[in-house]
Amino acid sequence: MAPNGLKAVVGEKILNGVIKSVKKDGEWKVLIVDHISMRILSSCCKMSDILAEGVTIVEDINKRREPISSLEAIYLISPVEKSVRALINDFKETAFTYKAAHIFFTDSCPDGLFAEIGRSRVAKVVKTLKEINVAFLPYESQVFSLDDASSMHAFYSPVTTVDKGKMMENLAEQIATLCDTLKEYPAIRYRRGPEDNAKLAEEVYQRLNAHKADNPGMGEGSDKARSQLLIVDRGFDAISPILHELTFQAMAYDLLDIQQDIYRHRTTGIGDSKDREVLLDEDDELWVQLRHMHIADVTKKVTELLRTFCESKRMSTDNANIKDLSQILKKMPQYQKELSLYSTHLHLAEACMNKFKASLDKLCEVEQDLAMGSDAEGEPLKDAMKSIVPVLLNTEIQAYDKIRIILLYIFHKKKGIAEENLTKLIQHANIQADSNIITNLQHLGCNIISGGPNAGRTLPERRQRTESTYQLSRWTPTIKDIMENIIEDKLDRKQWPFVSDPAPINTNQTAVSSARFGHWHKNKSPTEYRSGPRLIIFVIGGVSHSEMRSAYEVTRATDGKWEVLIGSSHILTPTSFLNDLKSLDLVPAPEC
């Protein structure tokens, strides 16, 4: 399956703008990458695509490498001291490591490092020197990451040792390269209140203008003037990252041990059971189809798709053998690849459901009631304390799950709770060791202790939603309201000011290209087909899976007239969010 959206745009930029741009028939090249560029490369390009373009080997610049003086090298590296020094060292000795160098920096190279290259022997063999402006990870077709989980601490910790101004400049440059890559020159808005929102928005504005000066085509197009970039802080909605979500992707990442998007499980099939590793990404069409579905629908859907697949191969199925994939495999060994995908997702859904049935069904009900302020029938919650005490006293429920409940109870109270009440809740739940997670949320601007540092801060008004949902999935991330309000041009300009006056919006919809984004003609690049406006949202301090899902839902609701992208420094799971909060009052250990 061809990747679409952001991944396709970046993949094309690297293949065409870097690798093909220096390709010569009959000549092989070496591709040298560093940690950052390797992460970008592997998120959007297949190794086979790179090797097909005349690259013989891909190597890490920071590892010892054998010299190949007969070949030219393509350096795709980030403009940081460590990588630039390693590049210079490759050409330090009399015998150069490679015949020549084609240097592509992921974003703009600081003058000091640029001068060092000029003074070194590399200057004699450089054939290409370019900045490609891709300083972000395309995580999904509509989700980006700046791949820096430490920025939550840098932004919100009272004991941070980071130069915040410098860090903001770097973040702003990364966000600007995203806009540059998408050929967008959006109007920039931010949530009024937290100082950092305004500072980052202003910094991004300066960087965008610099990119626009170099690349005047940014933002050109009939509908592009309506594109917007929104900066919002994590404290704006601290409920979405801590709720137990019951949609497939969010639930799996919350409850199962998925590291670097890899799901590990034991399979039973023909012969012995064995351990399998499966990458959950957009090359898996089944995952794309299922990831935003409610868990109750996932197993039904996979079973239905599997039955359709078997019938299309003229093999009869019944309920008994659809559950036993090993029987089907025996009859259809030639379809092992397809069948193992169905097997993986059935396994994944089953693992989620087992965790849910073991301890979560009651917990989810309490969480939803607290988040919504009402029960499943819409009746206002009268005695929230009564519903949380059994959870806190239950010794089988884990500490982090209890903390999630206490936080939801505090948010339900709107103005925080008295310090002595919080102390009692912590004692009831027996979570003294992790109790700083709760108080540290104050650094994000949340009301935790009544009369505390954030007294008087109010939560945003919510949109009324009438669509029917599962009882245990009534909450909608607050950012979804904001997305919809921007697209309808109803977002309050006082609460969400623009950095500079936006171009006047022509509310008459211009015709959107009939070609749906993601299905492009062979001669056209995916970016050329995106003529409608984009809404790009950057969340300071991490983005949750339910917020990622909202970007796709809102895009779909506009019939593709708008495309919503969302991203952050990193992707959150409830556990990683609580871990981030726990470390906010710790001074980070210096890097070796």
N, C-alpha and C positions, 0 to 999 in steps of 0.2 A: 504494500500500500504506500503510495507516495505521501510523504508528510505534507501537511498543508499549513496555512497560516504562518506564524512566526518562524517555525522550524524550517519551512520551505524557503522563506525569504533569506534567512541566515545561511542555510546550506548552499543556496544558489550563489550568494555573495562570496562565500569561501571558495567554492569550486570554480566559479567563473572569474571572480576578482583576484584570486590568489593563484590557485594551482594551474588553471588553464591559461592564465595570462602570461605565464612564463614557459609554457609547454612548447617543446620543439620535437617534431617527428624524429623518431630514432634515438632520442636522448633521454636517459633516465635521470631522475633527480632524487635527492634525499630530502625528507621533510622533517624539520627539527621544531619541536614544540616545548612549551613549559607547562607547568601545572594548570594555569588558568586557560591557556589556549587549547590544551588537550580537553579540558572539561567542555569548552564551547564546541570544539570539533566533534567530540563523541556524542554531543547532544543532538546534532543535526546532520551529520554525514556518516555514511557507512564506510568502513575501511575499504570495502571492495570498490566503491565509487572513486576513492582517492587513488588506489593502486591502478585503477583503469586509466588514470590520466597521466601515466608516466612516472609515478612515484614508486621507487623500489623498496623503501623502508621508511618507517616513521620512528623517530628517536626522541628521547627526553634530553633537553639541553643540559639538565643538571646531573646527568649520569655520565659515567665514563663511556666514551664511544670509540670505536675503532676508526682511524682516519680512512677516508675514501677519497684520495686526492684526485681521482679521475672524474669524479662527479661534482656537479654544482649542487648547492644546498638551498632549499627554501626555508627561511626562518619565519615561522608564524609564532610570534612571542609577545608577551605584554611588556610595555616600556618601563620595566622596573629594574633597579640596580643589579639584582642577582642575575637576571636573564641577560642583560646587556653586557655585564662582565664576562659571563660564560661565552657569549658571542665573540667578544674581543679576544678571549683566550684561545678560541679555535684558530685564530690567525696570528698568534703571537710568535710561534716557533718559525724557524726558517722553512720547515716543511709544513705547509698549511693543511688543516684537517680536510678541507674541501677545495675544489677548483675555483669556485666563486660563490658569492652570497646574494640571494634575493631576499631582502628583509621586509617583512610585513608586520607592523606593530598593530596590536588590537585597538589601541586608541592613541591619542597624541603623546608624542615623546617629549619629556621635559628637556629644556634647552641644555642643561648641564650634561645629561647623558648623551644627547645628540652631539655635543662638542667632543665628548670622550671618543665617540665612534670616529669622528672626523680626524682626531689626532692619532688614532690607532692604525695598525696595518690593514684592518678590515677595509678602510677607505679605498685601498688600491684594488680590491676585488669585488666591491659592491656593484651589482648590475641593476638592482631594483631597490628602491627604498620608499615604502608607502605606509600610510596609516589607513587601516580599513574600517575603523569606527564600529567595531563590534565588541563592546566591553561588558556584555551581559550574557546570561545563559538562556537560550530559548527552551524553557522547561516543557511547555506543551504548545499546541497551536495558538492558544490565547493567554498563555501564562509565561512570565519571565522571572528570572531570579538574578540578583547581583552576586549570589554565591558568597555571602559573608554573614554568617550567623552571629559574629561577634559585634555587629553594629547595634544590636539591641542594647547591649551593655554600654557601648560608647554613647548612645543617645540618652539612655534613661538612668544609668547608675550614678549615685552621688559620689562614688569613689573612682570614677573612670580616670585612667591615666592617658587617654588618647587625646591628641590634638583635634578637637571637635571641628574647628574651622577647616582644617586640612581634609579631614574625613568627609565633610560635607561637599567640599570641592570635588573630591574623587567620585562620590555618589552622583553628584550633579552631572559630571562628565559621562558617567556610565548611562544615566537616564537619557542624556542628550544623544549618545550614540545609538540608543534604541530608536529615538525619533528620526535620526538621520537615516538609519537602516530602513525604516518604514516610509521614508520620504514624507514625514509629517512635520508641520511647524504649528503645533497646537497652541491655543490660548491656555495659559496656566492658571489654575485655581488652587486654593488650599483651604483647610478648615481653620477658621479664626479661633484663636485661643492659645494653644501651645506655640511658643516663640519659634521653636525649631521648624514648624511647618512653613511659616512665612520665610524664614531664612533659607531653607532648602529650595522653596519655590523661586525665590529671587535668584539664587545661585544657578538653578536650572535655566532660568530665563536668560541670564548672561551667557551661559554656555550654548544655549540654542541659537542665540543671535550670532555667536561666533561660527557655529556650524552652517547657519543660513548664509553667512557671508561667503563661505567657501563653497557652498552647494546651493546656489540660488533656486534650484528646482524643488527644494523642500517645501511642502505645503501647496504646491501648484496643483490646480485641478478644481473643477466646478464646485465640488462639495467639501473640499478640504478645509475651507475657512471655518467650518463648523466643528472641526476636531478640537478636543479639549484634553488637557493633562491635569489630573487631580492629585494633590499631595494630601494624604491623611495620616494621622498618627494612630498607633495601635490602641491607645487608651480610648479612642472614639467608640470602639465596640470590643469590650473584653469578654463578652458573653459567647460570641461565635467560636472563639478558639478553645473554650473549655467544655462546651456541651458535647454529650455523646451523640454523634451524628449517625443516622441509620441509612445514609446513602452509601453505595458500595465502596467507592474509593476512600472516602473519609473514614468509614468504619474499619476498613482493612488496615489503613495506616495508623489508626488509633489503637486497635486491639491486638494486631499481630505484629510480629517482629520483622518489619520490612525495612531493610537497610539499603540505601542507595537505589531505591526502587526495585530491589530484588526480593522476590518472595521464595523462601525455601520450604519445601515440604517433602514428605515421604510418599512415594506413589506405590500403589499395589496394582499389579497388572499381570501380564504374562510373565511367568517365572517369579523371581524374588522381588520383594519391594526394594526400591532404591531412592536415594535422595535426589531431588530435582531442584534446580534453580531456574526461576522464570523472571524475566525482566518485564515489568509492567510499564509499557510505553505505547506510543501511538503507532508503532509498526504493527501492533496487535489490534486488528480491527474489532475483534470481539470485546477487548477491554474498552475501546473508545465507545462502543455501543452500550456497554453495561455500567461504566464507572459512575455515572450520575444518577443511576436508578436506585430506588428504594430497595433495601435488601429483600423485602417480601416479594418483589417482582423479579429479582435477579435469577433465582433458581428456576422459576417458571419460564423465564425468557430463554435461559441457556438450554433447558430441556426441549423447549419448542424449536429452537434453532437447530439443535442436534437431531431432533426427529426429522425436520425438513431436510437437513443435510443427508441423513441416511436414506430418506425416501428418494431424494434426487439421484442417489447412487443405486436406486432400485433394491434397497434392502429393507425388509419389513421390520418394524420395531413395535414393542409393546412396553408398558410401564415397567415391567420387571427388568427387561434387559437394558432399558435406557439408563437405569440406575447402575447397571453393571457394565461399565465401558470395556472391561477386559474381554467380555464375550463378543462385543461388537468388533474389537480390535482383531480377535482371532479370525473373524470372517472378512475383515477389510484391512489387512496389514498394510496395504499400499497407501492408506490414508492416515498413517500413524501421526503425521505432523498436525493435521487438522483435528483429529480426535484428541490428541494430547492437549490442545488448546481448550477444547470443551471440558476436558477432564480437570485442567488447572483451575478454570473459573468455577466449576462445580465444587471443587475442593476448597477454594478460597471462600466461596459463599458459605459452605458448610462450617468452615473453621470460624467464620464471623458469627454464624447463628449459634454455634456451640457456646461461644463466649457469652453471647447475649442471653441465652437461656440460663446459663449458670448463675449469673448475678445481675444482669443489667435491666431486665424488663421493668422491675419495680423502680429502679434508680432513674431510668429514662422518664418515667411518668412524673416523678417528683421534680426532675430537672426542667421538663417542659412547662409544668405548672408554675414554677418559680420564674422562669424566663419570660413567660407570657403574662404572668400576674393573674391568670385565670385557669380553670380546669378545662378538660376536653369539651365540656358542654358550654363553655364560655362564661361560667359563673365565676365572679371575682374570688380570688383566694383569700379566705377569711383568717385562717390560722396557719401561717407558713411554718411556724416553729413546730407545730404538731406533726407536720409531715416530714420534717428533717431529723427529728430526734431519733426515731428508730434506725435511720440510716447511720447516724453518727455512733450509735451504741453497738451496732452490728460488727462483731470482731472479724467477720469473714470479708468485709468490704475493705479494699485497700486504702492506704492513707491518701494517695492522690485523688481517688474517687470521692473521698470524704471532703477533701479540700475543694474540689470542684463544686460540691453541694453547698459548702459554707459560703463560697464566693457568690454563687447564684442567689443564695438567701440574702446576702449583703446587698447585691445589686437590686434585688426585689424591693428592698427597703428604701431605695433611691438616695437617701441622704446619709448612708452609712449607719453603723450601729455603735452603741456605747462600748468603750474599751473593756469594761468589766464583763459585758455580755460576750464579747469576742473571746476573752480569756476562758469563760465557761464553755463555750462551744469547742474551743481547742482541747480543753481537758476532757469533755465528754467523748470527743472523737479520738483522743489519745494521739494527737499528731504534733506534739510539742517540737519534735525534731525538725519538722518542715513548716512550722507556723510563720516563718519569715516570708514565705511565698505570698501569704495573704496580705501582710502589711506592706510588702514591697510593691504591690500594685498601686500604692499611692504615688510612686515615682512616675507612673504612667498617667497621672492626673485623675485616677478613679477615687470616688468617695468610699472609703473603707471605715474609718473612724469618724463618727458624727462630730462635727465641730473641728475636724482635723484640717490639714493643709489644703484640702480641695473642697472645703465646705462652700456651698453656693453654686458649684458646677452642676449643671443639669444635663440629663440625657436627651438626645434628640427626639423630637416628635416622630412617631411611627406612622407609616402608611397603613390604612385599613386594608386588609386582604380578605377576600371572600372565597377564594378558590378552595376547594376541598383538599385536605391533606390527610396523611396518616396521623392518628392521635399522638403518636410519639415523635412526630416531625412537624410540629406546628410553628416552630421558630423560623423566621427568615432573617438572614444576616442583614444588619443595618445598612451595609454598603449597597445592598440591592436596591433599597429605597433611593439612595443617592444616585445610582446609575440611571434608574428610571426617571428621576426628576431632572437630571441633566439632559437626557434625550428628549424629554417633553418641554425643556427650557423652563422648568418650574423651580429650579434650585435657588434658594434664598441667596441673593448676592451680598448681603451683609454678613451672613454666617460663613459664606464660601466665596470670599472676594477673588477677583482676578488680579494677577500681578500687573498687567497692563490692560488697557481697554481692548476687548476682543473685537474682531471684525464683526460688522453688523450681520446678524443671522437672517438669512432669507428663509422664512418658514415654509415657503413652497418647496416641496420635495422635488429635487431634480431627479430625472430618471436614473435609476441605478443600473449599471451594466447588467444585461440579462445573464451573463455568465456568472454562475455562483462561484464565490471565492473558494479556492481549493480544487476546482476543476478547470485547469487552464489549457489553452491551446499549446501545442508543442513549441511554437515559435515565440510565445509570449512568456514573460516572467510572471510569477505569482503576484508580484507587487503591482504590475500594470493593470491587473484586473480589479484591484481594490479601489474603486473610484469614490465610494461613499465615505462619510466621515468616520473617524475612530475616536473612541473614548479610552484613554490610557490612565490607569489608576496605579499610584505607587503608595504602598502602605509602609510607613516607617516602623520597623520592629517585627516584621514577619506577617505572612498571609496564610489564612487557614484554607483547608480543602473546600469548606462550604462556601467561602467567598469566591474561590476559583470557579466553583460550579455556577455561582450567580452570574459570572461574566458570560458563560455560554448560554444560560437561560435567557438573559436580557437580549443578547445578540439574536437568538432564535426568535424572540418575541417581536423583533423589529423586521422580521423577514430578511435579515441580512442587510438592511439599509444602513445600519450602524454595526461596527464591530467593536466589542468591548475587550480590552486587554487589561489584565491585572498582574501585578508583580510586587516584589519586595526584596529585601536583602536576602531572605531565605523563606522556605516553605515550613509552616508550623504543623506539628501534631500537638494534641493536648499535652502529652507528656513533655515534649521538647519545650513548649511554651512555659509550663510550670518550672522546668529545669532552668530556663532562661531567667525567670523571675527569681528563683531561689539564689541565683548567683549575683543578682544585682548589687547586693551590699558587700560582695567580696572583691578585693583588689585582685585583678587577674595576674597570674604568674608571668614574669617577663619571658618573652620568647627567647629560646636558646640561639 
